[in-house]
Structures are given as structure tokens and as C-alpha cells.
């Protein structure tokens, strides 16, 4: 007779890892990355304005 299967917490209780976009968003919105994200944003705006001249 085969041994019985043991289910610890049910099939729906498994925590899935966050998706790629969620991980990127969390990384960009983290407080320690704020200065870098702001600098890149201002640089992109500056390039856009410079291109129109």
C-alpha cells in the first residue's frame, strides 16, 4: 500500500513571487533610489529640450 500524501497548507496557500514589473517598480520607487531616479528624469527632460533647439 503506497504512503498517503501529506499536504502541509493546501494548494492555494503557496505564496508566489512578485512579477518582474512589480520588482522593477518597487526598486524604482524605493527611497534609497530616489536621487538616482530624479537625476535620470531630469537628464531625460534636458535631452528632450536640447533636441528641440
C-alpha angles and dihedrals in degrees: 000000000000119000118261119257115251116214110193102194111353130266097275097051093073110117113228121214116251117265126256095258092049091051092049092047092049090049094050094045095048113118094234091059097047097100093050093047091048092050092049090048093051091046091053091050091048091051091050092051092044091052092058093056 
